[in-house]
Amino acid sequence: MTTKTGFVYHERFLDHDTGPGHPERPDRLVSIVTALNEKNLWSNFQHLVFGRADEEWVLRVHSAKYFAFVRDSCNNGIEVLDHGDTHVCRDSFDVAMLAVGGVLAGVDSVLGGTLDNVFCAVRPPGHHAERDAALGFCLFNNVAVAARYAQERFGVQKIAIVDWDVHHGNGTQHIFYEDPTVFYISTHQYPFYPGTGNRSERGDGKGEGYTLNIPMRAGSGEKEYVEAFQNEILPALDTFGPELVIISAGFDAHKDDPLANINLTEQSFAKMTGMMIEIADKHCDRKIVSVLEGGYNLEALAGSVEAHVQVLTNGKTNS
């Protein structure tokens, strides 16, 4: 059975200028696109055409006050949103809205039945963005907006978000912390930035038990990750029975990434992708929306994305 894989990318994503020396830089996407073209993989995808997201969908997960703060800050030439490392330029608001729009186009294609899965090579990333705050290079929470959009536009009841970025997705966790319809699962280096993601954080109220954090010690590698997937993540997903799988696909758990201390390889990401395909095959007619988060060594990022999309396109586990 042939797998139909979509690809979300726009040259406008390169206009989000974070300044000299910033790790979340346009070259990240350039390296991915270049590698896929060099390996003759670019033509394997259905390349989606999309525009900016409608404001109403971003406001499903972010407050109107925060939305206006990001828009006005960029328009007024403010360069840092969080008194730390979330750098922006005048184009950043428009680019962030286009990134969300690309992810929503991916949801449309997958849930509309024209694609089996999609990889969204977008920036800025999103999983640190909280309802009312920018953090960790992130402006709007792309996967959170996508989940709400899938529920409201397509009537999807149960969504799993699997976040294997090396940093815990505090924003995604907080947005869905009391929500039993979105199961948030994260593997991440711990203790580490941003400080959240302890095992004791399991959700609250009706959402208790629908957050699963698997902290990984510095120095962990493929063996520990595969065990986490096989022993905890896959059984939890089988019990939950998702109707859509969304991946927060950060590749900064690679052994060569400069911002962390986890020792995965390109093949590790291929194996994790294969396990997600098995879950999607079993529960949701293969439906996966994968969204780029971190990854800051350009060669490692490009190679890891290549491995990830190869498995998405093959529609089976890479053994």
C-alpha positions, 0 to 999 in steps of 0.5 A, spaced: 500 500 500 502 506 497 503 512 503 501 519 501 506 524 504 505 531 504 510 536 506 509 543 508 514 549 507 514 556 505 520 560 503 517 566 507 519 561 513 526 564 512 524 571 514 523 570 521 530 573 523 532 571 530 539 575 529 546 573 529 548 567 532 541 565 534 540 557 534 533 557 531 535 560 525 533 560 517 539 555 515 535 550 519 530 549 514 535 551 508 539 545 510 533 540 510 530 542 504 537 542 501 538 535 503 532 532 501 533 535 494 540 532 494 537 525 496 532 526 490 526 525 496 523 532 494 519 529 489 516 524 493 512 529 497 505 532 495 507 539 497 501 543 500 499 550 498 497 554 504 496 561 507 496 564 513 491 561 519 485 565 521 486 569 527 480 565 530 484 558 530 490 561 534 485 564 539 482 557 541 489 556 545 492 563 546 489 569 549 487 575 545 491 579 549 497 575 548 495 575 540 495 582 540 502 582 544 505 578 539 502 582 533 504 589 536 511 587 538 513 585 531 510 591 528 513 596 533 520 593 532 521 589 539 526 584 538 525 580 544 519 577 547 520 574 553 526 577 556 530 571 554 531 568 548 525 568 543 527 573 538 523 576 533 523 581 527 518 585 524 516 579 519 515 574 525 508 575 527 506 574 519 511 568 519 508 565 525 501 565 522 503 562 516 506 557 520 500 555 523 496 556 517 501 550 514 500 546 519 492 547 519 493 545 511 496 539 513 491 537 518 486 538 512 489 534 507 490 528 512 483 528 515 480 530 509 483 523 506 487 526 501 494 524 505 496 519 509 501 523 513 504 530 513 511 533 515 511 540 517 517 544 516 515 550 519 518 555 524 518 559 528 517 552 533 511 552 538 511 547 543 514 552 549 508 557 547 503 557 553 496 560 552 499 567 555 506 567 554 512 566 549 518 562 551 524 558 548 524 561 541 516 559 540 511 564 538 504 560 537 503 553 539 502 550 532 501 543 535 496 545 540 492 549 535 492 543 530 489 539 535 483 544 537 482 545 529 482 537 528 477 537 533 472 543 531 473 542 524 473 535 523 469 532 530 475 528 532 474 526 539 481 523 541 488 526 539 495 524 541 500 529 541 507 525 542 513 530 543 520 527 542 523 534 542 529 534 547 526 540 551 519 538 555 513 542 551 511 546 557 506 550 553 503 544 550 502 540 556 499 546 560 494 548 554 491 541 555 493 539 562 485 539 564 483 536 558 482 528 557 481 529 549 488 530 548 493 525 551 500 529 551 506 524 551 513 527 552 520 524 552 525 529 554 532 531 558 531 532 565 532 536 569 533 541 564 530 547 560 524 549 561 524 545 568 517 542 567 516 535 565 517 531 572 513 524 572 508 527 577 505 532 572 500 527 570 494 532 568 489 535 573 481 534 574 478 531 568 485 531 565 488 527 570 492 521 567 492 524 560 499 527 561 505 522 560 512 525 562 518 520 561 524 524 563 530 522 560 537 522 564 543 526 560 547 521 556 541 517 555 541 514 548 537 509 543 536 503 548 533 508 553 528 511 548 526 505 545 525 502 551 520 508 553 516 507 547 515 500 547 514 499 555 510 506 556 508 510 550 505 504 545 501 501 551 498 508 553 497 509 546 493 503 545 489 504 551 487 511 549 486 509 542 487 516 538 483 518 532 489 522 530 497 522 532 500 529 532 508 529 533 512 534 536 518 532 532 524 536 535 531 533 533 535 536 538 535 529 542 541 528 537 548 526 539 551 532 535 546 537 537 549 543 541 543 545 546 542 538 549 546 532 552 542 526 549 545 521 544 540 519 539 542 518 532 538 519 525 536 511 525 533 512 532 528 517 530 527 512 524 525 507 529 521 512 533 517 514 527 516 507 525 513 505 532 508 511 531 506 509 524 504 502 527 500 506 532 497 510 527 495 504 522 492 500 528 488 506 531 487 512 526 487 509 519 495 511 518 493 519 520 499 522 522 501 530 522 508 531 524 511 538 526 518 541 526 520 543 533 527 543 535 534 541 532 540 546 532 546 542 528 544 543 521 547 536 519 544 532 524 537 536 523 537 535 516 539 527 516 534 526 522 528 529 518 531 525 512 530 519 516 523 521 519 520 522 512 523 516 509 519 512 514 513 516 513 513 515 506 515 508 506 509 507 511 512 502 515 518 501 520 525 502 518 528 496 521 
